[in-house]
């Protein structure tokens, strides 16, 4: 199995990089790394409960800002609604217009699987890189 994300050393906050064959997959894996900080994703996935989703739609000036908006929207929705979120799926990524639509997946379980509170996704150090057949999204979150 290919590595989806990796946590990086950081002095005070949490830093990670999401990997993918393209930017779309790297964003999904960065979102998974973010959710894994906030919620025990494995326990949510294994738990019984009805799967649901919430729409995430963002538009920005460039790809870095777009990823920042999307990840911050995920943080806001998980925090505001106390969601047991376990994944994010990009449905459409329009690189020409720097817009994205996707679905944040969560379950109603009757239990709280929260882990660490994330205050915000920081724009500083956020970096999207594309190569031939691969992409990365590097992120720092304020905890």
LINGIRA-V254579 format. One record per backbone hydrogen bond with DSSP energy under -0.5 kcal/mol. CO is the residue of the C=O (numbers start at 1). NH is the residue of the N-H. If there is no record, write none. Layout:
{{CO NH} {CO NH}}
//
This chain:
{{4 19} {6 17} {8 15} {14 141} {15 8} {16 139} {17 6} {18 137} {20 135} {22 26} {23 27} {24 28} {25 29} {26 30} {27 31} {28 32} {29 33} {30 34} {31 35} {32 36} {33 37} {34 37} {34 38} {35 39} {37 116} {38 115} {39 41} {40 44} {41 45} {42 46} {43 47} {50 108} {52 106} {54 104} {56 102} {58 100} {62 66} {63 67} {64 68} {65 69} {66 70} {67 71} {68 72} {69 73} {70 74} {71 75} {72 76} {73 77} {74 78} {75 79} {76 80} {77 81} {78 82} {78 83} {79 82} {83 85} {84 107} {87 105} {89 91} {89 103} {92 101} {93 95} {94 98} {94 99} {98 60} {99 94} {100 58} {101 91} {101 92} {102 56} {103 89} {103 105} {104 54} {105 86} {105 87} {106 52} {107 84} {107 109} {108 50} {111 113} {113 40} {117 119} {120 122} {120 142} {122 140} {123 126} {127 129} {127 138} {129 136} {131 133} {131 134} {134 131} {135 20} {136 129} {137 18} {138 127} {139 16} {140 122} {141 14} {141 143} {142 119} {142 120}}
//
